[in-house]
């Protein structure tokens, strides 16, 4: 370890920045950026903190879920995502909106036994002591049970030569990871005292007890383009959906588009988007092959779509109550419960998917995607906010656009301004 890193975590944020600047010979401008984007809250949240790294926030509009209209904050740096979510949501809203029924919501906490000599005897013993095991878990977090939650179910599995005791835990409106870990660790300690070898006790991010389904129907007239009728577009979307069910290469990109929308909502709502990502992809491979999370099919005079995805979300706990912007986002969305957030999030994912598939089957993904990228490209070459739309207008006139062209266009615009 380099000397400048020794004891780094013990320093104040300002002292860390100073030591880092000296070690990496940061310019005065770089040091100013780090200092100006720092916060007291950030220093409380993570180790070795130096500054905050911000992402743009926009609003997904026109989303109708369970006959309720939502405005949904989304945090993401990719230009086309918010536009696509709004586009897909509007097409569905014009056809009746999304349906996302309230569903079971529990997290899964694992206590895994290793070095089991007589598996059959252990399995029998665990079943006989199920009630006691649930009681031990609930005693570790009595406030959860007092709110109507707590450990509700126990399932015993035998993956390989291990024994996994899966506790289904209702964490009420919280994200609940820490609560679950506390409860399963208490069970682990109890089992250890009984002579069992516990190899791990921790929350599982494959939240199969927190599945959320969203579905919709989209009329053909909402899918049509100037060059293609809606029935043809719907049939093409259905075939692309079929491809994502049999080809993992296509499925990965199919699901990435869905998660574009879901991750952006999770970040804006203060939820653990990494946990949602891992659970979603694990669920997509639940039968041994990785598949698309959504399915689309032509159904009479409309296109029918559905998605089912693990969404163990919360509206309290974690960093939700600490971040003032997250609190504002809940005021904007008017989402009041974890169940409501799950329904909206799944619907955004399906809206995102619809917009992407419609683009793929008609104009191609690049036509709209690159036009939205032009603004970022203009900013990346130094265009001011006033210059960005002018640069974008010029870039749209070219078939091939890259950073070199953007620089050339910006230089031309500034030269013209000087000569005026």
Secondary structure, 3 states (H helix, E strand, C coil): CCHHHCCHHHCCHHHHHHHHHHHHCCCHHHHHHHHHCCCHHHHHHCCCCCCCCCCCEEEEEEEEECCEEEEEEEECCCHHHHHHHHHHHHHHHCCCCEECCCCCCCEEEEEEEECCCCHHHHHHHHHHCHHHHHHHHHHCCHHHHHCCCEEEEEEEECCCCCEEEEEEEECCCECCHHHHHHHHHHHHHHHHHCCCEEEEEEEECCCCCCEEEEEEEEEHHHCCCCCCCHHHHHHHHHHHHHHHHHCHHHHHHHHHHHHHHHHHHHHHCCCCHHHHHHHHHHHHCCCCCCCCCEEEEEECCEEEEEEEEECCCCCECCCCCCCHHHHHHHHHHCCCCHHHHHHHHHHHHHHHHHHHHHHHHCCCHHHHHHHHHHHHHHHHCCCCHHHHHHHHHHHCCCCCCCHHHHHHHHHHHHHHHHHC
